Amino acid sequence: MDSDYEYFKRKILKKSGVDLNAYKTRQMQRRITTLSEKLGCKSLKEYYRLLERDRKRYEDFLEYITINFSEFFRDPERFKELEEKIFPEILRKTPNPRIWSAGCATGEEAYSLAIILYEKSPQSLNRILATDIDKGALKKARTGLYDENHIRNVGKERLRKYFLKIGENYEICDEIKKRVKFNEIDLLKDDFPQGFFHLIVCRNVIIYLENSAKEMLMDKFGLALRRGGFFFCGGTERLFNLDRMGFKCVGTCLYKKI
Ligand SMILES: C[S@@+](CC[C@H](N)C(=O)[O-])C[C@H]1O[C@@H](n2cnc3c(N)ncnc32)[C@H](O)[C@@H]1O
């Protein structure tokens, strides 16, 4: 194991509370080394010293390692299945479902869920909970302003109804904005309420995690769901050990707690 990287991980854990051990080593180490080399650092020790004295670089680093690309209705086919198959089932049980977008990045996923919920149950009282570890991403999410790359899967009708064109950008309208509540949560460290959610959406997050962190997180999600609740993961993510979590697969990327 590279001792330069070990040193860096230890220092970052102490400084920020982010445990880089939980993320896939090769991928994370490559990203960090590339970034440090771009800044002219000859080692990760030197890079860490730079982060210690330069607040802006430190914030850039945190933003960079969290990889927070997102877009509205990411994987449209999967969202369609969620909308047509899962939402009606949830809404048959309650008009006020508790929905969580975990690892929401800049908010596109949570707003997509809010649009679906608004269309299917406009009187719904609960706000969608949307959480991330990255403060910068949450700030952008609360602003709700997106360029066209992020809205390419939004149909014309929805674009007209729910977005305001501001110059080259699109702002999500207040009717949808007020239906989402953003909070900072570290999925690996913080506790979740138990037996609480009707739907947990955690997409393109576990893909970056080492197996042990992924298993631990999936156990926590399993406990946070109500019986009969659903879990929606990313297009390239698959869950194993379904029995242990008490899940069954009910669609592509869709699982139900039985
Ligand atoms: C690629 S984005 C996924 C965004 C959205 N879910 C989607 O699929 O479009 C991954 C997000 O996971 C967040 N993340 C990574 N580790 C986390 C942790 N330990 N706790 C909370 N969020 C985390 C990152 O900050 C980032 O915003």
The ligand as an SDF file (V2000), in Angstrom:
LIG
                    3D

 27 29  0  0  0  0  0  0  0  0999 V2000
  -22.6760   10.9590   -8.5400 C   0  0  0  0  0  0  0  0  0  0  0  0
  -23.5620   11.8200   -7.3040 S   0  0  0  0  0  0  0  0  0  0  0  0
  -25.1440   11.0910   -7.4590 C   0  0  0  0  0  0  0  0  0  0  0  0
  -26.2340   12.1060   -7.5620 C   0  0  0  0  0  0  0  0  0  0  0  0
  -27.6250   11.5450   -7.8010 C   0  0  0  0  0  0  0  0  0  0  0  0
  -27.9870   10.5940   -6.7780 N   0  0  0  0  0  0  0  0  0  0  0  0
  -27.7090   10.9200   -9.1540 C   0  0  0  0  0  0  0  0  0  0  0  0
  -27.6970    9.6950   -9.2750 O   0  0  0  0  0  0  0  0  0  0  0  0
  -27.7710   11.6590  -10.1450 O   0  0  0  0  0  0  0  0  0  0  0  0
  -22.9210   11.0870   -5.7970 C   0  0  0  0  0  0  0  0  0  0  0  0
  -23.2190   11.9340   -4.5820 C   0  0  0  0  0  0  0  0  0  0  0  0
  -22.9870   11.1410   -3.4200 O   0  0  0  0  0  0  0  0  0  0  0  0
  -22.5190   12.0090   -2.4140 C   0  0  0  0  0  0  0  0  0  0  0  0
  -21.8350   11.2430   -1.3710 N   0  0  0  0  0  0  0  0  0  0  0  0
  -20.6650   10.5620   -1.4560 C   0  0  0  0  0  0  0  0  0  0  0  0
  -20.3440   10.0270   -0.2560 N   0  0  0  0  0  0  0  0  0  0  0  0
  -21.3440   10.3990    0.6030 C   0  0  0  0  0  0  0  0  0  0  0  0
  -21.5770   10.1650    1.9780 C   0  0  0  0  0  0  0  0  0  0  0  0
  -20.7020    9.4520    2.7200 N   0  0  0  0  0  0  0  0  0  0  0  0
  -22.6860   10.7020    2.5370 N   0  0  0  0  0  0  0  0  0  0  0  0
  -23.5560   11.4290    1.7890 C   0  0  0  0  0  0  0  0  0  0  0  0
  -23.4000   11.6820    0.4810 N   0  0  0  0  0  0  0  0  0  0  0  0
  -22.2980   11.1670   -0.1150 C   0  0  0  0  0  0  0  0  0  0  0  0
  -21.5830   12.9450   -3.1470 C   0  0  0  0  0  0  0  0  0  0  0  0
  -21.3440   14.1370   -2.4440 O   0  0  0  0  0  0  0  0  0  0  0  0
  -22.3260   13.1500   -4.4560 C   0  0  0  0  0  0  0  0  0  0  0  0
  -23.0630   14.3330   -4.4370 O   0  0  0  0  0  0  0  0  0  0  0  0
  1  2  1  0
  2  3  1  0
  2 10  1  0
  3  4  1  0
  4  5  1  0
  5  6  1  0
  5  7  1  0
  7  8  2  0
  7  9  1  0
 10 11  1  0
 11 12  1  0
 11 26  1  0
 12 13  1  0
 13 14  1  0
 13 24  1  0
 14 15  1  0
 14 23  1  0
 15 16  2  0
 16 17  1  0
 17 18  1  0
 17 23  2  0
 18 19  1  0
 18 20  2  0
 20 21  1  0
 21 22  2  0
 22 23  1  0
 24 25  1  0
 24 26  1  0
 26 27  1  0
M  CHG  2   2   1   9  -1
M  END
$$$$
